[in-house]
């Protein structure tokens, strides 16, 4: 093939080995991992990836080749062209789909239109040709079903003894897909590319076991089958390729995965590792999360968790194509659409309509799994604040390292030397495996404050469990959340350490102290940890809390009890915090957790409460940041009588007297105030 002239100059034609993966299975290069992560963070954030660019360029180069089989007069030349053309189709599915794919369209002339892949479909086909297995969450109407039926049909047609199984959520849907997207599209392929089909029975396209074309045996013994869901659907019949359409509609998808996963992975005795012997593709959109769609959420989040932890031997790549992956979708378009969704709706129905909108047009992964249940904060409000935070770019991600005094060894403690401070280490984003803290307001260098920062902590006390440990610092000067730790380590004392270092980061000299309010239900071990390291003096006592209904004279001396009689009041403070200071709550974790913080019915006859708020699905959703920030807020309100004081302020070096004053500053009403030696008012009390 001739060199290709581009804007950058004359380039040699792309070869398949230029973009084909060269790594061992699951040993993905970091550049590839970063590319996948950029797509998952939002289509608008997608990075460039050279192998993908080469894949698309190869397809376009071949599409520019004008030669056809009819250009040759003799059978030998035609056969030579055909063999080369089949190899191209085998190598590059994007080329095959764009050249031979047709889509049924009633309004078009002739009843069909040519298939032309959008960029997200190009990404999908690239990963398909690389042989990767994928679990995909997506916005609606991105054409993945059409794309993958064409891709699977090509594999069956051009590969010997190849079995592709396409699983749909119902018989009727399966028949529709088979008739309109498999059988019909196959009949539009030129007869010199398409093999003779032996039968079309029972939603199956099957070829003869013997080759029936001169010089060709591709497609012999292969079949494409569309089937309804069954527990053994993935592994039944040992398919080479399994495709599962709209997994959000499969109530038994979890059972299918557990039954089929052993067939996907096989042990290689030579390498001592598992390898993926079948290609698995599953995709779906959000919706009806409270009616069974949560199975999709469960499997997708499990897959994403393994990917983010670096466990690539899980074998399946999670992918998220958000609303911006649809051609023509812009911020202006989405704003117009959401107004259409809520038009003429009453307030309660409007909230449900907004949930439906974000399920159809998800911006972040969590939007696919929104519930229509009643949330404490409207989901649309949570989403707006989340988008605002990322747009304003006020936050930094990272973790803390202890600053140690190596002259004071502590060999019997968790940390071998005395801790004298905390160092913040930035990370690239919230999904970095090292990230434990999100910071909105860093302490000013050299400044020491008293009664400005207040800490609230929702602890853990074991190595197992789903909940994470969270600790937040409230800034009473700006009425905002300064920072939040949200983490869980296999050794839970590492989580304790991050929360302790959060406090020391805002009290660099360790002299004034930051009051820390702990949820005392399971806070004893965290309190002991603080005491062992010499930091118990800053723990807030229960009797110092305000209002008085938080005080429990017969309970533990420290912290706040989150129990039947106090829980509704804590939630009241949570609502108050949002009502008064929402614009200053710049922690993305907070708003993501509010999206799944729903009201649930209580069946207990031992309490007058009929409902309570908690995470929608306790296996996958969190509420720890909600409570740590609320505890920090309650802590600050309990000490509101103290004014935030900058101890570096020169004015504080003056002698201060307290006396009753009455002048223009007090509107001539007698008030107690702090004054200096000259009688100038420093602060009215």
N, C-alpha and C positions, 0 to 999 in steps of 0.2 A: 504494500500500500504506500502511496506517496506521502511525503511530509506534509504537515498541515500548517497553513499560514494563519497566525493569530496576531492580536495586537502586540503581543510580546515578541513577535518574530516567527521564524520558521521552526516548528517543533516536530520531532519524529513521532510517528504514530504510536499510540498507546498499546502496549502488550498486556495481556491478561495477568501475567506475573508481576506487572508493575503495581497492581492494586490488590491482588489476592493476598490474604493473610499468610505470613511466613512463620508466625509464632506457634508454639505448642498450644494445644487446646486449653483454654481457660487462662493461659499465661499472657493476658492482654498487655500490649505496650501502653505506657502511661498516657501517651498522646491520644490513643483510642479511648481510654477511660475518661479523660478530660473532655473529649468530644461528646461522648454519651452523657456525661454529667451536665454539659452545657445545654444540650437538648432538653434534658429533664428539668432544668431550672427555668425553662420557658423558651419556646421556639425563637423568640426575639433575641435571645442570648446565645444562639447557636454559634459555635466557633467554626473556623475553617478546618478541614481535615483532608490532607492531600490525597490519600488513597481513594476517598469518595469522589473528589474532584476528577481524578484520573478515570474512575469508573464511568462517570457521566460523560467525560470527554470521549472515551472510547466508543460509547453508544452513539454519540453525535457524529463522530468521524465515520462510523460504519453506515449511519443513516444518510450521510452525504454521498455515499457511493451509489451512482445511478444505475449500475449494471443489473440486469434481470436475466432470468433463465432463458427468456425468449430471445435474448441478444445472441445466443449461440445456435449454430445450425446443426451441429452433429451431437449425437448422444453422449459421446465421451466428454466433450467440453461442458455439456449441460450437467453431467454427473459430477464433474470436478467442481463446478460452481455450486452445485447443491450440497456437496460434502462440506465445502468451506462455509456456506451459509448456515448449515446445521450446527457446525462448530461455533460459529458466532452466537447463534441463539442459545446454545448450551452454556457458553461462557457468560453471556451478558443478557440477563432477563429483561433489563430495561430496553435494550435494543429490540428484543423480540416483541415486547408489549407495545412499544411505540410504532413498530413497523407492521405488525399483524393483528394487534388487538382492536376489537370493535366493541362498542357499547350500545345496547338496545335503547333507542330513543324514539318514542312514538311521534314526537313533533318534528323530527328531522326528516329531511328528504331521503327517501329510501328506508326510513325506519331505524337508522343507526348513525352513530358518529364515531370517528376514529378515537382510539384511546391515546391520550397524551399525558404522560405522568407529570404531576405537580412535584415540587421539590420534596415534600414529606414522603410522597410515594417513591421518589428516587432513593431516598434514604432507606426506606423499607426494602426495596428491591436490592440495594447494595448489600445490606445485612443478610438478606435471604441468600444471595449468591455467595456470600462469605461462609455460609453454612451455620450461622449463629442461630440459637434458639432464643425466642423473645416472648415476653409477656408485656402487652401494650395497653396503656390507658390513653384515651384520646377524646378530643372533641367530636361532636357528631358531624357527619357528612364530609369526611376526609377521603372517602373512596377506597378504604383498605380492603373491604370484602371483594370488590371488583378486581382490585389489583392482585390480590392473593389467589383468587380463583384462576386468573390468567396465568400467574406464575406456576401454580400447582399443575394446571392443565399442560403447560409447556414441559414440565419435568416428566410427566407421565408419557407424553407423546414422544419425547426425544431420548428417553433412557430405558434400557432393557430391564424387565422384571421390577419395575418401580411401582410402589403402592402408596398413593396419596389418599389420606382420609380427611374429609372435611366434616366437622361436627357442628350442627346447628341446634338451636334450643327447641325446635319442634319439627314434626313431620311436614307440616304445611309449609313452614319456612324453608325446610330442606328441599322440598319439591320445587318451590319458586326459584331458589338459587340454582338448583341443578338445571332447570329448564332454561332460565334466562341468562345465567352467567357462565355455565359450563357447556351444556349441549349447544345452545344457540351460538355462543362465541366460537366454539370449536368448528362449527360448520362454515364460519367465515374465514378460516385459515386456508390459504391456497392448497390445492390438492397435492402439490408436489412436496409440501411441508407436512401436511396432516397424514397420519397413518389411517388405514381402513379400520373402522371400529367393528369389533366382533358383535357386541350387543350394547343396548342402552337400557337394560332392565333394572328395575328397583333402584333408581337413582345412582346407577353405576355405569360408567363408561369403561369398557374393557376391550383390550386388544388381543389378537391371536398370539399364542405362545411362540409361533414361528414367524420370522420376518417374511413379509410379502412384497418387498420392494427390492429391485435389483441393486446389489451393493450395499444394502442397508439392513440392519437388524434392530435399530433403535425402536423403542416402544414395545418390542415383543414381550408378551406376558405381563404387561403393565395395566394398571387400572386406577381410575379416579372414582371415589365413592363418597357420597353425601349421606350422613347418618344422623339420627337423633341422639340425644345424650343417653349414656348408660355408664354405670360405674366402671366397666372395663373398656369403655370406648377408646381410650388412648392407646392401650396396649393390645386390644383385640385384633388378631390377624397380623400382628407384627408389621405395622406400616413403616415405610421409609420416611414419610412426612406426615405430621399431624397438624391440622389447623382447626382452631376452635373459635367460632364466630360469636361475638356479643356475649362474652363470659359473664357479664352482669346479670344475665337472664337465666343462668344455670344454678338452680338450687343445690345441685349435687356436685358442683365443680370441685369443691374441696375433696370429696370422696374420689372423684375421678383422678385428681392429682396424686392422692396417696396411693391409689391402686396402680396408676400408670407410671409414676416416677421410677420405680425399679426397672421398668422396661426401657426407659429413656437412657439411663446410665448403666454402663457395663464396666466390669473390672478388667484391667489389662495386667496380666501377671508379669509381663516383661518390665513395665514401668512402675508397677505397684500403685497405679492411680486409676481413678474412674475416668471414663470418657463417654461423651454423648454419642450414642450409636444411632439415634434418630433425631431428626430436626423437629422441633416443637414450636409452634406459633399460636399464641392466643391473644385476642384483643377484645376490647369492650369499652363502653362509655358508662358514666355514672347514671344514677336514677334509681328510684324505689329502694333506697338503702334500708328503709325500715320494713321492707317486704321480701327480703332474701338477697338483695343486691350486696349485702354485707359480706357474702362469701367471696365475691370479687375483691372487695376491699381487703379481706383477710389474706388472700393469696398474693395479691399485688404488693401489699405492704411487707409481707414476709420476704418476698423476692427482693424488694427494694432495700430492706434492712440488710440482707446478706450482701448485696452489691456494695452498699455504702460502707460496710465493715471490711470489705476487701476479700470476702469469701467467694471468689469467682467460680470455685468448683461446685457451687450450687447449680451451675450449668445453664441458667436462664438469665438473659439480660433484661432488666426492666426498662421500659421506655415510656415516656409521657410526651404526647403531642398536644400542646395546649391550643386554645382558640386561635391564636395567631398563626398556627400552621395551616389554617384554611385560607386559600387565596382571597384577597380582598378584605380580610378582617383587619380593622384598625381600631384604635381607641374610640374614635368618633362613631364608628359603626356599632361597637358594643354599647356605647352610651345610648344610642338611638334604639337599639334592640331592647335594652332593659326597660326603657320607658314604655315600649310597646307591650312588654310582658305584664307590667303592673297597671296599665291603663284601665281605669274604671273598676279597679279592685278595691275592696275594703281593706283596712290595714292588716288584718290577720291573713286574709287571702293574698295580699300583696307580698307578705313575707314568704308564703309558700311559692308564689310565682317567681320571686327572686331566687329561691333555692333551685327551682326548675331551670331558670335561666343559667345559673352558674354550673349546673350539671351538664347543660348542653354546650356551654361556652366556658369551660374551666380555664382559669389563668394559672393556677398552681394545682399540684396534685390533690390537695385536700378538697378542692372544689368538687371533684368527681364523687366524693363520698359524703356530701352534706345530707343531713336529715331534714325531713319536713316537720320534725317534732319541735316543740316550743323551746327556744333557746333563751337564756337570760338576756343576751344582747342580740339584736337582730343580725342575722348572718350577713346581710348586705353592709351593715355598719362595720362588722369585723373585717370584711374584705376590703372596704374602702380604706380603713386604717392601715391594714397590711400593705396595700399598694402605696399609700402615702409614705410609710416608713422607708420602703425600698427606694422610692423615687427621691426622697429628701437625702438619703445616704448619710444619715447622722450617726449610724452605729458602727461598732467594730466588734469582730469576733476574735476569740482567743482562749487562753487558759492561763492559770497562775503557777508560778514556781516559787517555792519558799526561799527567802533570803536567810541564811543561817549564820550563826556566830560559832565559828569552828573552834573558838577557845573555850566553849562550854559544851562538852559532849553530854549527850543524854542517851546512853546505850540501851536503856530499858524501855525507851519510848518508841512510838511509831516512826518518828523522825529522829535520827541519831544525834542531832545537835539542836541547840536552842533556836527557835524561830524568832527572828527579829523584824521581819517584814515580808512583803509579797512583791514579786515581779510579774508584770503582765507580758505575755508572749502572744503576739497576734497570729491568727490563722487566716486562711483565705476566705472561708465562708462557714455557714452554720453546719454544713454537711461534712466538714473536715473531721476525721475521726478523733482529733485532739481537741476539738472545740468543746469547752465547758461553760463559757461565759459570753454574754452579750452585753456590751457597755455602750450606754448613751452618753454619759457625762464622766469623763476621767477627772480625778482630783487634780487641781491646779498645783503645779510643782512649787514646793516650798511653803504652801499654805497649810495651816492647821486650824481645823474648825471644831467647834463644840456645839452640840445640839443641832447640827445640820443633817447628819446622816443617821438613818435608823434602819436596822436590819430585821427581816422576817424570814424564818426558815421552816420549811416543810420537810422533815427528816425521813430517812429510811433506817432500818435496823437489821437487815439481813443481806446475804449474798444473792438470794433468789427473789423473784417477783418482777412485776411489770413496771410498777411506779418508779419514777426517778426522784432524785433528791433535788430540791430547788431552794435557793436562797436569794432574796432580793434586797436591795438597798434603796430606801426612799430618800429623796433629796427634799428636805423641808424648806430650803431656800427657794427652789424653783417649782415645788410641788410636782415632782416628776419621779419616775423610776430611773435611778442612776445606772444600775446594772442588775443583771440576774444570772445566777448560776443555775444550770439545768443539766444534770449529768447522772449517770449511774455506772459505777465501775464494779467489776467482778469482786474486787476487794473493796467493800463499801466504805472503808476508812479513807480511801483516796477521795471519795466524794465528800466525806467530812472535811478533809484537808482543804479542798477547793472552796468550801463555804467559809472556813476559817480564814483562808487567805483573802477572800473577798472583803472581809471586815478589815483586815490589816492593810489592804490596798487603799482604803479610804481613811485609815488612821496610821499614816506612815511612821510616826514616831512612837505609836503605841502608848501614848501618855493619857490622852483624853478619853479614849475608848468610844466605841459605837454601841449603843444599847441593842441587844439582839433578843427578839421575841421568837420563841420556839413553840411549835405545836407540841404540847406535852403528852399527847396520847402515846406516842412511841418515841419520845425524845430523850429518854434516860441515857441510852448508850452514847448519843451525840453529846449530851451534857458531860458524861464521864470523860469522853475524849477531850473536850475543852478543858476540863479540870486537870487532867494529866499533863497537858501542855502549858498550863498556867494562865488560861484565858477565861476562867469561869466568872471573873468579877464583872463582866459586861452583860451577863444574862439577866433579862428583865424578869422580875418577880410577878407572880399572878396578882398580888394585892396592889400593885402599882398601876394596873390597867384601868382604863377609862373608856366608856362608861362602866359603872359599877356592876352591871349585869354580867360582865366577863369575869368577875372575881368569884373564886370558889374556895371559901375558907377551909372546907373539909377535903380539898383536893391537893394536888402537888403544889409545892411552893413556887415553882417556876412556870413560866410560859402560859399558853392559852389552850384550854381544852376544847376540842372540836367534837362535841357530843350532841345528844338530842336537844338539850335545852339551849345550847349556845350556837349550834350550827345555823339556824335561821338568822340569828343576829350577825354572825360572820358574813353570811351572804348579803345581808342588808348593807354592811360596810363595803363589801365588794361592789355592789350596785352604786353606792354613794361615791366610791373612788372613781368609777367610770363616768358617772353623771357629771362630776365636778372637774375631772382632770383628764378626760379621754385624749385630748390633743397632745398631752405630755407623756402618754404611756407608750413609749416608742420601743417596745420589745416585741418582735414578731411572734415569738413563742406564745405570748399572752393572747394575742388576737386569734392565732390558730387554735388555741385551746378553747377559747370562747365559742368558736364555730361548732364545736362538738360537745359543749357544756349544756345538756338538755334536761328538761323537767321529766321526771319519771314518777309513776304511781307507786305508792307504798301499800303493801298488803297487810302490814302489821297492825294488830288491834291494840298494841301496847302504847301507842302514841296518838296524839290528836292530829299530827301531821298526815296529810293525805298524799303529798308529793314531796320530792326533794330534787335538787339539781346535782348532777354528777356527769362524768364522762359518758358519752353515748355507748361506747363499747369498751369495757374495762380491760379488754385484752390488747387493744391497739391505741386507744385514745388516752390523753393525759389531762390532768387538771392541777398538777403540782405547782406550776408557775402561777396559776390563778390564786392559789392559797398563799404562796410565799409572798407575793406582792401585796395581798390583802393584809397579811400579818404585819408586813413592814409599814403599811399605811396605818393600821390600828396602833402600832408602836409609836409612830410619829404623832398621831392624834392624842395619845395618852400622855405625851410630853409636850403638848402644844403651848403650855405656859412658859416654856423656855425659848428664848429668842436665838436663832442661829447666829453664832458669834465667831468672827474671824480673829483668832488669837494673834495674828500677825499685824492687826490694825493698830497703828500708832496711837489712835485715840484711846485705846484700852489701857495705855500706860498711865493715863491720868487717874488721880484719886476720884473715886465715885462715891457720892452720898445719896441716900434715899430720903426724900422728904415730900411733903405735900406742897403742890404748887397750884397757882391760880393766875393765869395770864391769857394773852391772846392765843397762845399755842394750845391751851386747854379750853378755848372758847369761854374763858372766865368761869369755868366749872372746876371746883377743887378736885385735884387728882394726884395720886401718888406717882412720882417719877424719879428716875436716876438723873442726878445733876453733877457737874464738875465743881471745882473749887470756886469758880466765879458765878455759880448758880445757873449756868447754861444747861438747858435740858438735853440730856443724851438720849433718853428713851422714856416714854410715858408707859407706866405699868398698867 
